[in-house]
Amino acid sequence: MPDMNPKTHSLDLSYPSDGFTTLTRALAPWARPIALALVALMSVLHFWDLDKGSLHPWDESMYALRAKIALQGQWLDQMPYCYGPPYSADLRGNGFYSGAFPPLLVWAIALSMKLFGVTEFAVRFPPALAGAGCVWLMYLWGRVAFGRATGVWAAFTLASWFLFIKYARRGQPPWP
């Protein structure tokens, strides 16, 4: 059996001494505002043209409909308004597929619809806001864990990843 005594084993939390980590931690002072501006610009891309194009016929429109119903007062039990076949006999309605997801996205879209009206922009605004928040959290995590330069590069990498931009702008849950 391995030795599990914490006094004899310590966790090494020091930074690796390879050249990449040293290079990313040493961002020049003049480059810091430029790097942060790039991350901010990439975050703005999440909000660019949110109202262009119609909602995707299956997922986005399904959650937009549920949010519209939530605006009409049906906030908690939305099973009668969900799509998909029932998977067990004890389910009311016919919509286990879309009713099984947590309601926070539907509630956020409903709040957005209350603020901006029932539009494509209102449906896509909460996920875009969450995507921009993820970029900011990635910066904070990278900065705390490895230094400011790594935080900037991590946030820039996430913010410029085309799949992240594509799916963070859709009014649907981030899973299939």
N, CA, C and O of each residue as an XYZ file, in Angstrom:
704
protein
N       0.846     -1.180      0.000
C       0.000      0.000      0.000
C       0.895      1.249      0.000
O       1.875      1.299      0.743
N       0.569      2.257     -0.825
C       1.409      3.460     -0.878
C       1.331      4.257      0.418
O       0.342      4.205      1.149
N       2.394      4.988      0.673
C       2.461      5.824      1.863
C       1.582      7.055      1.666
O       1.825      7.840      0.750
N       0.566      7.237      2.506
C      -0.372      8.354      2.377
C      -0.159      9.409      3.461
O      -1.019     10.266      3.663
N       0.955      9.360      4.146
C       1.226     10.299      5.218
C       1.524     11.676      4.627
O       2.467     11.813      3.848
N       0.727     12.716      4.986
C       0.957     14.046      4.412
C       2.267     14.672      4.861
O       2.749     15.607      4.221
N       2.860     14.177      5.957
C       4.121     14.756      6.427
C       5.303     14.312      5.570
O       6.314     15.008      5.490
N       5.172     13.159      4.934
C       6.269     12.666      4.109
C       6.110     13.031      2.639
O       7.071     12.936      1.875
N       4.931     13.442      2.235
C       4.685     13.815      0.842
C       4.151     15.242      0.802
O       3.230     15.588      1.541
N       4.720     16.048     -0.044
C       4.225     17.416     -0.182
C       3.823     17.654     -1.632
O       4.359     17.043     -2.557
N       2.888     18.536     -1.797
C       2.416     18.894     -3.129
C       3.241     20.071     -3.624
O       3.298     21.111     -2.969
N       3.875     19.913     -4.767
C       4.714     20.964     -5.323
C       3.854     21.896     -6.170
O       3.408     21.523     -7.255
N       3.623     23.111     -5.672
C       2.813     24.092     -6.390
C       3.663     25.184     -7.036
O       3.131     26.219     -7.437
N       4.963     24.971     -7.140
C       5.817     25.987     -7.747
C       5.593     26.014     -9.259
O       5.107     25.050     -9.850
N       5.955     27.131     -9.861
C       5.809     27.276    -11.303
C       6.859     26.440    -12.013
O       7.985     26.321    -11.528
N       6.513     25.863    -13.144
C       7.536     25.144    -13.902
C       8.583     26.130    -14.419
O       8.284     27.296    -14.677
N       9.786     25.651    -14.562
C      10.868     26.550    -14.963
C      11.191     26.436    -16.448
O      12.323     26.690    -16.859
N      10.217     26.061    -17.242
C      10.478     25.983    -18.678
C      10.404     27.377    -19.299
O       9.899     28.314    -18.680
N      10.901     27.503    -20.500
C      10.965     28.795    -21.162
C       9.614     29.391    -21.491
O       9.463     30.612    -21.461
N       8.605     28.549    -21.810
C       7.291     29.061    -22.187
C       6.651     29.823    -21.037
O       6.140     30.926    -21.231
N       6.676     29.238    -19.833
C       6.064     29.905    -18.686
C       6.796     31.202    -18.378
O       6.162     32.215    -18.084
N       8.108     31.181    -18.441
C       8.876     32.393    -18.188
C       8.554     33.459    -19.231
O       8.437     34.638    -18.896
N       8.410     33.056    -20.482
C       8.099     33.994    -21.555
C       6.712     34.610    -21.375
O       6.549     35.818    -21.543
N       5.714     33.798    -21.038
C       4.361     34.325    -20.925
C       4.179     35.183    -19.687
O       3.311     36.057    -19.674
N       4.960     34.964    -18.660
C       4.842     35.788    -17.454
C       5.504     37.147    -17.647
O       5.227     38.076    -16.888
N       6.354     37.279    -18.626
C       7.114     38.509    -18.815
C       6.529     39.339    -19.950
O       7.209     39.589    -20.945
N       5.299     39.762    -19.818
C       4.676     40.623    -20.819
C       5.134     42.056    -20.565
O       5.050     42.553    -19.442
N       5.607     42.701    -21.592
C       6.122     44.064    -21.454
C       5.009     45.003    -20.990
O       3.850     44.822    -21.365
N       5.349     46.002    -20.178
C       4.323     46.923    -19.680
C       3.556     47.632    -20.792
O       2.356     47.865    -20.646
N       4.212     47.983    -21.898
C       3.511     48.655    -22.989
C       2.551     47.711    -23.703
O       1.593     48.167    -24.327
N       2.790     46.400    -23.622
C       1.941     45.435    -24.322
C       0.702     45.047    -23.519
O      -0.252     44.509    -24.082
N       0.702     45.308    -22.231
C      -0.438     44.905    -21.393
C      -1.747     45.556    -21.829
O      -2.738     44.845    -21.997
N      -1.797     46.888    -22.021
C      -3.069     47.475    -22.465
C      -3.496     46.973    -23.837
O      -4.689     46.821    -24.099
N      -2.539     46.719    -24.705
C      -2.871     46.212    -26.038
C      -3.476     44.817    -25.937
O      -4.472     44.513    -26.594
N      -2.872     43.981    -25.118
C      -3.385     42.616    -24.962
C      -4.775     42.619    -24.335
O      -5.655     41.880    -24.776
N      -4.977     43.438    -23.317
C      -6.306     43.513    -22.700
C      -7.327     44.101    -23.666
O      -8.489     43.693    -23.657
N      -6.910     45.054    -24.498
C      -7.825     45.605    -25.504
C      -8.209     44.546    -26.529
O      -9.351     44.515    -26.988
N      -7.270     43.680    -26.893
C      -7.590     42.586    -27.813
C      -8.605     41.629    -27.203
O      -9.534     41.188    -27.879
N      -8.428     41.311    -25.935
C      -9.388     40.430    -25.259
C     -10.757     41.107    -25.190
O     -11.778     40.456    -25.412
N     -10.790     42.399    -24.886
C     -12.066     43.119    -24.844
C     -12.719     43.157    -26.224
O     -13.933     42.991    -26.343
N     -11.925     43.373    -27.256
C     -12.455     43.386    -28.622
C     -13.031     42.025    -28.993
O     -14.105     41.947    -29.591
N     -12.337     40.973    -28.648
C     -12.839     39.633    -28.948
C     -14.126     39.357    -28.166
O     -15.007     38.656    -28.664
N     -14.245     39.893    -26.960
C     -15.479     39.719    -26.191
C     -16.643     40.451    -26.845
O     -17.781     39.983    -26.793
N     -16.362     41.600    -27.462
C     -17.405     42.359    -28.150
C     -17.971     41.564    -29.321
O     -19.136     41.731    -29.680
N     -17.155     40.704    -29.914
C     -17.636     39.883    -31.028
C     -18.825     39.012    -30.631
O     -19.624     38.617    -31.479
N     -18.933     38.722    -29.358
C     -20.068     37.913    -28.911
C     -21.388     38.662    -29.072
O     -22.442     38.034    -29.177
N     -21.347     39.987    -29.093
C     -22.571     40.781    -29.188
C     -22.817     41.342    -30.587
O     -23.863     41.945    -30.828
N     -21.892     41.158    -31.495
C     -21.995     41.731    -32.831
C     -23.086     41.033    -33.631
O     -23.061     39.811    -33.780
N     -24.030     41.789    -34.141
C     -25.107     41.285    -35.007
C     -25.905     40.135    -34.400
O     -26.222     39.170    -35.095
N     -26.227     40.227    -33.130
C     -27.030     39.176    -32.496
C     -28.426     39.085    -33.093
O     -29.051     38.025    -33.062
N     -28.912     40.185    -33.632
C     -30.275     40.185    -34.176
C     -30.327     39.764    -35.643
O     -31.407     39.716    -36.230
N     -29.191     39.463    -36.234
C     -29.182     39.066    -37.651
C     -29.541     37.594    -37.784
O     -29.087     36.753    -37.007
N     -30.346     37.306    -38.762
C     -30.742     35.918    -39.019
C     -31.864     35.472    -38.104
O     -32.006     35.948    -36.978
N     -32.648     34.555    -38.612
C     -33.752     34.046    -37.798
C     -33.224     33.027    -36.796
O     -32.095     32.548    -36.903
N     -34.063     32.712    -35.831
C     -33.686     31.720    -34.833
C     -33.549     30.355    -35.490
O     -34.243     30.051    -36.460
N     -32.659     29.543    -34.963
C     -32.530     28.182    -35.476
C     -33.831     27.443    -35.200
O     -34.379     27.543    -34.102
N     -34.328     26.707    -36.178
C     -35.688     26.176    -36.086
C     -35.924     25.199    -34.940
O     -37.064     25.065    -34.495
N     -34.920     24.528    -34.454
C     -35.220     23.565    -33.407
C     -34.851     24.119    -32.031
O     -35.748     24.457    -31.259
N     -33.596     24.221    -31.708
C     -33.212     24.555    -30.342
C     -33.532     25.994    -29.949
O     -34.207     26.223    -28.945
N     -33.061     26.960    -30.720
C     -33.281     28.354    -30.332
C     -34.757     28.699    -30.266
O     -35.202     29.354    -29.323
N     -35.514     28.266    -31.254
C     -36.939     28.602    -31.249
C     -37.671     27.893    -30.115
O     -38.629     28.439    -29.567
N     -37.239     26.695    -29.755
C     -37.869     25.962    -28.660
C     -37.673     26.701    -27.330
O     -38.621     26.850    -26.559
N     -36.456     27.158    -27.062
C     -36.203     27.870    -25.810
C     -36.788     29.279    -25.840
O     -37.166     29.811    -24.796
N     -36.866     29.885    -27.012
C     -37.525     31.186    -27.123
C     -39.017     31.056    -26.816
O     -39.590     31.913    -26.144
N     -39.639     29.995    -27.302
C     -41.056     29.763    -27.013
C     -41.272     29.547    -25.522
O     -42.214     30.089    -24.944
N     -40.409     28.762    -24.902
C     -40.543     28.538    -23.461
C     -40.337     29.834    -22.680
O     -41.006     30.053    -21.670
N     -39.426     30.694    -23.127
C     -39.210     31.973    -22.456
C     -40.420     32.884    -22.627
O     -40.804     33.597    -21.700
N     -41.015     32.858    -23.806
C     -42.215     33.666    -24.046
C     -43.363     33.195    -23.153
O     -44.130     34.011    -22.641
N     -43.479     31.895    -22.970
C     -44.504     31.350    -22.077
C     -44.201     31.733    -20.630
O     -45.119     31.984    -19.850
N     -42.918     31.779    -20.268
C     -42.547     32.220    -18.925
C     -42.944     33.676    -18.708
O     -43.332     34.052    -17.602
N     -42.852     34.498    -19.751
C     -43.290     35.891    -19.646
C     -44.784     35.999    -19.376
O     -45.248     36.965    -18.770
N     -45.525     35.005    -19.828
C     -46.972     35.009    -19.628
C     -47.367     34.443    -18.268
O     -48.556     34.319    -17.976
N     -46.388     34.098    -17.432
C     -46.685     33.676    -16.072
C     -46.421     32.217    -15.759
O     -46.556     31.815    -14.603
N     -46.057     31.421    -16.725
C     -45.816     29.997    -16.492
C     -44.309     29.785    -16.285
O     -43.635     29.245    -17.163
N     -43.780     30.205    -15.132
C     -42.350     30.175    -14.876
C     -41.826     28.805    -14.464
O     -40.747     28.403    -14.900
N     -42.570     28.084    -13.634
C     -42.011     26.877    -13.033
C     -42.306     25.601    -13.806
O     -41.370     24.915    -14.218
N     -43.556     25.264    -14.014
C     -43.900     24.006    -14.677
C     -44.135     24.267    -16.156
O     -45.207     24.722    -16.555
N     -43.124     23.975    -16.962
C     -43.237     24.201    -18.398
C     -43.342     22.904    -19.184
O     -43.243     22.926    -20.411
N     -43.536     21.792    -18.523
C     -43.617     20.510    -19.226
C     -44.701     20.479    -20.304
O     -44.457     19.910    -21.368
N     -45.879     21.056    -20.088
C     -46.879     21.008    -21.167
C     -46.460     21.755    -22.429
O     -47.037     21.531    -23.493
N     -45.477     22.631    -22.332
C     -45.063     23.444    -23.476
C     -43.740     22.977    -24.083
O     -43.198     23.645    -24.964
N     -43.218     21.852    -23.629
C     -41.935     21.351    -24.097
C     -42.133     20.336    -25.208
O     -43.199     19.736    -25.344
N     -41.085     20.157    -25.998
C     -41.132     19.235    -27.129
C     -40.506     17.900    -26.763
O     -39.701     17.818    -25.836
N     -40.872     16.870    -27.480
C     -40.248     15.562    -27.338
C     -41.190     14.547    -26.730
O     -42.163     14.913    -26.070
N     -40.909     13.270    -26.947
C     -41.785     12.224    -26.416
C     -41.566     12.015    -24.927
O     -40.471     12.275    -24.428
N     -42.568     11.558    -24.216
C     -42.370     11.238    -22.797
C     -41.545      9.960    -22.666
O     -41.643      9.063    -23.504
N     -40.739      9.881    -21.621
C     -39.889      8.711    -21.418
C     -40.380      7.831    -20.281
O     -39.853      6.735    -20.088
N     -41.355      8.269    -19.538
C     -41.938      7.410    -18.510
C     -43.399      7.787    -18.335
O     -43.830      8.861    -18.753
N     -44.148      6.899    -17.719
C     -45.594      7.090    -17.611
C     -45.965      8.190    -16.627
O     -47.072      8.723    -16.698
N     -45.064      8.546    -15.707
C     -45.431      9.543    -14.705
C     -45.219     10.981    -15.169
O     -45.480     11.913    -14.408
N     -44.756     11.182    -16.396
C     -44.565     12.539    -16.908
C     -45.853     13.063    -17.516
O     -46.497     12.391    -18.322
N     -46.213     14.265    -17.121
C     -47.344     14.923    -17.773
C     -46.861     15.510    -19.080
O     -45.659     15.673    -19.292
N     -47.765     15.817    -19.926
C     -47.414     16.486    -21.176
C     -46.622     15.587    -22.097
O     -46.581     14.370    -21.916
N     -45.999     16.190    -23.078
C     -45.272     15.401    -24.066
C     -43.852     15.889    -24.246
O     -43.251     15.631    -25.290
N     -43.293     16.581    -23.275
C     -42.041     17.255    -23.565
C     -40.875     16.984    -22.666
O     -40.254     17.927    -22.175
N     -40.549     15.739    -22.428
C     -39.418     15.468    -21.552
C     -38.109     15.978    -22.138
O     -37.240     16.430    -21.393
N     -37.952     15.915    -23.444
C     -36.668     16.276    -24.060
C     -36.224     17.683    -23.673
O     -35.127     17.856    -23.140
N     -37.040     18.669    -23.928
C     -36.612     20.035    -23.643
C     -36.970     20.480    -22.239
O     -36.469     21.502    -21.769
N     -37.830     19.733    -21.560
C     -38.199     20.115    -20.204
C     -37.250     19.582    -19.156
O     -37.347     19.967    -17.991
N     -36.335     18.708    -19.534
C     -35.420     18.105    -18.573
C     -34.234     19.004    -18.250
O     -33.520     18.751    -17.280
N     -34.012     20.044    -19.040
C     -32.878     20.918    -18.799
C     -33.207     21.904    -17.688
O     -34.376     22.232    -17.481
N     -32.191     22.384    -16.967
C     -32.432     23.385    -15.924
C     -33.037     24.656    -16.521
O     -32.740     25.001    -17.665
N     -33.875     25.347    -15.764
C     -34.628     26.475    -16.333
C     -33.890     27.812    -16.358
O     -34.467     28.800    -16.812
N     -32.659     27.890    -15.897
C     -31.995     29.191    -15.811
C     -31.889     29.880    -17.165
O     -32.109     31.087    -17.258
N     -31.559     29.141    -18.207
C     -31.467     29.751    -19.538
C     -32.815     30.312    -19.974
O     -32.883     31.423    -20.500
N     -33.877     29.559    -19.762
C     -35.219     30.023    -20.136
C     -35.562     31.285    -19.354
O     -36.098     32.237    -19.920
N     -35.262     31.300    -18.071
C     -35.559     32.480    -17.256
C     -34.722     33.680    -17.691
O     -35.225     34.803    -17.717
N     -33.448     33.460    -18.035
C     -32.599     34.567    -18.493
C     -33.104     35.126    -19.820
O     -33.109     36.341    -20.021
N     -33.529     34.249    -20.722
C     -34.079     34.716    -22.001
C     -35.386     35.465    -21.763
O     -35.646     36.476    -22.415
N     -36.211     34.980    -20.836
C     -37.468     35.670    -20.530
C     -37.196     37.069    -19.973
O     -37.877     38.025    -20.343
N     -36.214     37.194    -19.095
C     -35.856     38.512    -18.561
C     -35.340     39.419    -19.675
O     -35.664     40.606    -19.720
N     -34.544     38.858    -20.564
C     -34.048     39.625    -21.706
C     -35.193     40.066    -22.614
O     -35.187     41.187    -23.123
N     -36.175     39.186    -22.818
C     -37.352     39.555    -23.618
C     -38.149     40.661    -22.945
O     -38.719     41.520    -23.617
N     -38.187     40.638    -21.631
C     -38.896     41.695    -20.914
C     -38.185     43.043    -21.094
O     -38.835     44.085    -21.172
N     -36.856     43.014    -21.160
C     -36.087     44.250    -21.319
C     -36.031     44.743    -22.761
O     -36.154     45.943    -23.011
N     -35.846     43.822    -23.718
C     -35.596     44.199    -25.108
C     -36.743     43.882    -26.057
O     -36.671     44.223    -27.238
N     -37.793     43.240    -25.573
C     -38.879     42.822    -26.451
C     -38.634     41.417    -26.969
O     -37.552     40.859    -26.787
N     -39.626     40.857    -27.606
C     -39.532     39.491    -28.121
C     -38.852     39.551    -29.490
O     -39.511     39.645    -30.525
N     -37.525     39.495    -29.470
C     -36.724     39.592    -30.693
C     -35.617     38.542    -30.675
O     -35.372     37.894    -29.657
N     -34.957     38.386    -31.813
C     -33.812     37.482    -31.887
C     -32.698     37.961    -30.965
O     -32.021     37.151    -30.332
N     -32.509     39.277    -30.889
C     -31.480     39.826    -30.009
C     -31.732     39.431    -28.561
O     -30.803     39.052    -27.848
N     -32.977     39.517    -28.127
C     -33.307     39.183    -26.741
C     -33.053     37.715    -26.438
O     -32.657     37.376    -25.322
N     -33.273     36.840    -27.408
C     -33.036     35.410    -27.200
C     -31.541     35.123    -27.110
O     -31.125     34.267    -26.330
N     -30.742     35.813    -27.884
C     -29.307     35.516    -27.955
C     -28.459     36.330    -26.988
O     -27.283     36.023    -26.796
N     -29.032     37.362    -26.376
C     -28.249     38.220    -25.490
C     -27.742     37.497    -24.239
O     -26.557     37.627    -23.930
N     -28.567     36.742    -23.499
C     -28.036     36.087    -22.289
C     -26.876     35.125    -22.553
O     -25.888     35.171    -21.819
N     -26.949     34.252    -23.570
C     -25.776     33.413    -23.823
C     -24.540     34.215    -24.249
O     -23.419     33.854    -23.889
N     -24.731     35.291    -25.006
C     -23.586     36.117    -25.404
C     -22.966     36.795    -24.184
O     -21.744     36.903    -24.085
N     -23.805     37.247    -23.263
C     -23.310     37.846    -22.026
C     -22.547     36.811    -21.203
O     -21.495     37.115    -20.641
N     -23.073     35.595    -21.134
C     -22.373     34.524    -20.424
C     -21.051     34.185    -21.111
O     -20.062     33.896    -20.438
N     -21.025     34.218    -22.444
C     -19.783     33.957    -23.171
C     -18.726     35.009    -22.885
O     -17.558     34.678    -22.685
N     -19.127     36.275    -22.864
C     -18.181     37.342    -22.528
C     -17.714     37.194    -21.083
O     -16.554     37.463    -20.770
N     -18.621     36.764    -20.205
C     -18.235     36.498    -18.818
C     -17.238     35.359    -18.707
O     -16.343     35.397    -17.862
N     -17.382     34.352    -19.548
C     -16.420     33.240    -19.562
C     -15.036     33.713    -19.978
O     -14.029     33.246    -19.446
N     -14.987     34.634    -20.923
C     -13.695     35.187    -21.345
C     -13.044     35.914    -20.172
O     -11.848     35.759    -19.925
N     -13.827     36.701    -19.458
C     -13.305     37.430    -18.302
C     -12.852     36.460    -17.213
O     -11.793     36.656    -16.616
N     -13.643     35.411    -16.945
C     -13.249     34.417    -15.944
C     -11.985     33.666    -16.360
O     -11.156     33.330    -15.514
N     -11.838     33.405    -17.641
C     -10.619     32.744    -18.124
C      -9.406     33.629    -17.877
O      -8.345     33.139    -17.490
N      -9.562     34.939    -18.101
C      -8.470     35.862    -17.806
C      -8.123     35.827    -16.320
O      -6.952     35.735    -15.954
N      -9.147     35.902    -15.461
C      -8.896     35.907    -14.018
C      -8.236     34.614    -13.560
O      -7.297     34.638    -12.764
N      -8.726     33.488    -14.061
C      -8.151     32.204    -13.673
C      -6.696     32.106    -14.120
O      -5.833     31.707    -13.338
N      -6.422     32.464    -15.362
C      -5.048     32.407    -15.853
C      -4.130     33.346    -15.095
O      -2.976     33.008    -14.830
N      -4.631     34.525    -14.743
C      -3.820     35.493    -14.005
C      -3.490     34.983    -12.611
O      -2.347     35.084    -12.165
N      -4.485     34.436    -11.921
C      -4.253     33.932    -10.569
C      -3.344     32.704    -10.592
O      -2.450     32.575     -9.755
N      -3.569     31.812    -11.538
C      -2.821     30.557    -11.563
C      -1.404     30.713    -12.108
O      -0.474     30.098    -11.586
N      -1.226     31.527    -13.149
C       0.070     31.544    -13.829
C       0.629     32.931    -14.106
O       1.749     33.041    -14.604
N      -0.098     33.980    -13.805
C       0.400     35.323    -14.062
C      -0.452     36.055    -15.089
O      -1.263     35.455    -15.795
N      -0.247     37.365    -15.152
C      -1.075     38.222    -15.993
C      -0.984     37.869    -17.474
O      -2.004     37.809    -18.162
N       0.209     37.638    -17.960
C       0.374     37.360    -19.391
C      -0.345     36.076    -19.785
O      -0.984     36.017    -20.836
N      -0.244     35.060    -18.955
C      -0.940     33.807    -19.249
C      -2.446     34.013    -19.221
O      -3.166     33.445    -20.042
N      -2.927     34.823    -18.283
C      -4.357     35.125    -18.236
C      -4.837     35.804    -19.502
O      -5.903     35.480    -20.027
N      -4.046     36.750    -19.993
C      -4.411     37.446    -21.231
C      -4.413     36.475    -22.404
O      -5.341     36.479    -23.213
N      -3.378     35.644    -22.501
C      -3.317     34.699    -23.618
C      -4.426     33.662    -23.543
O      -4.989     33.287    -24.571
N      -4.749     33.194    -22.343
C      -5.829     32.212    -22.200
C      -7.167     32.824    -22.599
O      -7.956     32.196    -23.305
N      -7.423     34.047    -22.148
C      -8.677     34.714    -22.497
C      -8.743     35.001    -23.993
O      -9.793     34.828    -24.611
N      -7.640     35.435    -24.573
C      -7.615     35.705    -26.009
C      -7.845     34.431    -26.812
O      -8.564     34.444    -27.811
N      -7.240     33.336    -26.379
C      -7.425     32.059    -27.072
C      -8.884     31.633    -27.031
O      -9.442     31.231    -28.052
N      -9.507     31.717    -25.859
C     -10.918     31.349    -25.752
C     -11.795     32.295    -26.562
O     -12.689     31.850    -27.282
N     -11.545     33.593    -26.450
C     -12.391     34.578    -27.121
C     -12.271     34.530    -28.637
O     -13.190     34.948    -29.341
N     -11.163     34.033    -29.145
C     -10.995     33.989    -30.595
C     -11.296     32.617    -31.193
O     -11.194     32.443    -32.407
N     -11.653     31.669    -30.386
C     -11.966     30.334    -30.880
C     -13.325     30.371    -31.568
O     -14.324     30.711    -30.936
N     -13.377     30.032    -32.838
C     -14.593     30.214    -33.629
C     -15.766     29.390    -33.104
O     -16.902     29.861    -33.153
N     -15.533     28.193    -32.610
C     -16.648     27.397    -32.075
C     -17.211     28.008    -30.799
O     -18.418     27.954    -30.564
N     -16.349     28.586    -29.978
C     -16.833     29.249    -28.767
C     -17.692     30.452    -29.136
O     -18.758     30.656    -28.555
N     -17.235     31.249    -30.097
C     -18.016     32.407    -30.532
C     -19.343     31.949    -31.129
O     -20.384     32.548    -30.859
N     -19.312     30.903    -31.929
C     -20.528     30.413    -32.585
C     -21.568     29.946    -31.567
O     -22.732     30.338    -31.644
N     -21.155     29.118    -30.624
C     -22.128     28.527    -29.708
C     -22.448     29.413    -28.513
O     -23.492     29.235    -27.886
N     -21.588     30.352    -28.185
C     -21.889     31.272    -27.091
C     -22.885     32.341    -27.515
O     -23.342     33.122    -26.681
N     -23.223     32.387    -28.776
C     -24.182     33.370    -29.290
C     -25.535     32.751    -29.592
O     -26.408     33.436    -30.125
N     -25.737     31.513    -29.277
C     -27.004     30.845    -29.577
C     -27.874     30.774    -28.334
O     -27.383     30.556    -27.226
N     -29.154     30.960    -28.529
C     -30.103     30.905    -27.424
C     -30.517     29.485    -27.105
O     -31.697     29.140    -27.182
N     -29.555     28.669    -26.751
C     -29.819     27.270    -26.430
C     -28.793     26.822    -25.402
O     -27.761     27.475    -25.241
N     -29.054     25.720    -24.699
C     -28.043     25.231    -23.754
C     -26.768     24.844    -24.491
O     -26.810     24.514    -25.677
N     -25.652     24.883    -23.805
C     -24.384     24.610    -24.482
C     -24.096     23.140    -24.717
O     -22.969     22.789    -25.067
N     -25.051     22.293    -24.541
C     -24.844     20.862    -24.791
C     -25.864     20.390    -25.813
O     -26.925     20.998    -25.960
N     -25.548     19.299    -26.527
C     -26.484     18.825    -27.565
C     -27.721     18.182    -26.975
O     -28.598     17.736    -27.716
